């Protein structure tokens, strides 16, 4: 996340996924102020991860840079423009059942861990 801080990412958070998903161990979500900043952050982060791990990363969404996903194996990074981040609200979806600060309780459930609209 130091790379994102260096690039002046906004509202960077890390969500532990252990026990919630098998896709990764952590998810990082951050915002950039413009598509140009989001694209720049994504490219620099991908280069840094490759330099440090020796493994290439997968990047999706770079051409439009409204929402860029970086798959670094154990860590998934989502970089958004603020409006797009607000619309998809990944923090709410992945904080469900966390019980920690920022966790959003379900509106109605019929069984533990399952939300009904």
N, C-alpha and C positions, 0 to 999 in steps of 0.2 A: 504494500500500500504506500510505501515511501515514494514510489514513482508517481503515483496519483497525486500525492500531496505536493510533490515538486511541480507538477503540472497544474496546480491550483484547482483540483477537483473539488466539487461542492458536495456536502452531505454524504461523505463516504462512510459506509457501514459494512461490517462483516457479520455474516450469519453462519453459525456452525450448522452443518447438515448431517453430522453423524447421528444415526438413528432415525433420521427423517427421510433420507434419500440415499440411493446408491450411486447417484451420478457424480458426486464429489464430496469432499470433506468440508469445504467452506464455499460460501458464495459471497462475493464482494459486489456491492452496488454503489455507484457513484454517478454524479451528474457533471456535465460540462455546460458552460453558458451558451454555446453555439455548436452547430454541426462541425465547424472547423476545429473547435477545441476538442470535441468528442473524438473526431477522427485522429487528431494529433496524439491525444492521450492513448488511444488504442494502439496506434502504431508503435509508439515509444515503449509502452508496456509489453507488447508482444516481442519486441526486439530485446528488451531487458530480460524477460523470462527465458527466451532462447539462449541468450548469452550466459545466463546463470545456470540453466539446467542442461543445455545442449540439445534440448528437444524443441522441435517446432510446435507452435500453437495454432489452433484453428481459430479463425476470425470470421464472423458473419455480420453483415449489416454495414460494412465499412463504406460502400459507395454512397449511401444516403446519410449515414451517421446520425440518425435519429435515435437508434438503439443499436449498439454494437455489443456483440457477445464474444468473449474471449474464453476459449476452452483450453485451460492449461493443465488438464488432467485432474489433479486433486482439488483444484480451485477453478471455479467458474466466475468470470467477471462480467458484469453488466454495466455498460456505460450509456447514459441517457442524456438527452436534452430534458430540462426540467418538466416541460408539459407532457412529454411522452412517459417519463417516469411516474408522474402523478396519475396518468391514465391507467397504466398497467399495475401499479402499486404492488410490486413483487414483495416488498417488505411485509405487507399485511398477509399475503398468502403464505410466506415461509415462516413467519413468526407464530402462526396458528399453533396452539398447543404447547408453545414454548414455556409459558408461565413467567417469563422474564419481563423486564421492563420493555414496553413497546408491544407486547403481545396483544393481539386483538382477540377478544373472546367471540365465540360463535354466537349468531343470533338465535339459533334453535338447533338442537341436535336430537337425534333419536338413538344414537349410540356414541360412545366415546370416540373422539377423533374424526367424526363425520359431520360436516356442516350441511344444513339444508337451507336453501334460499327462502 
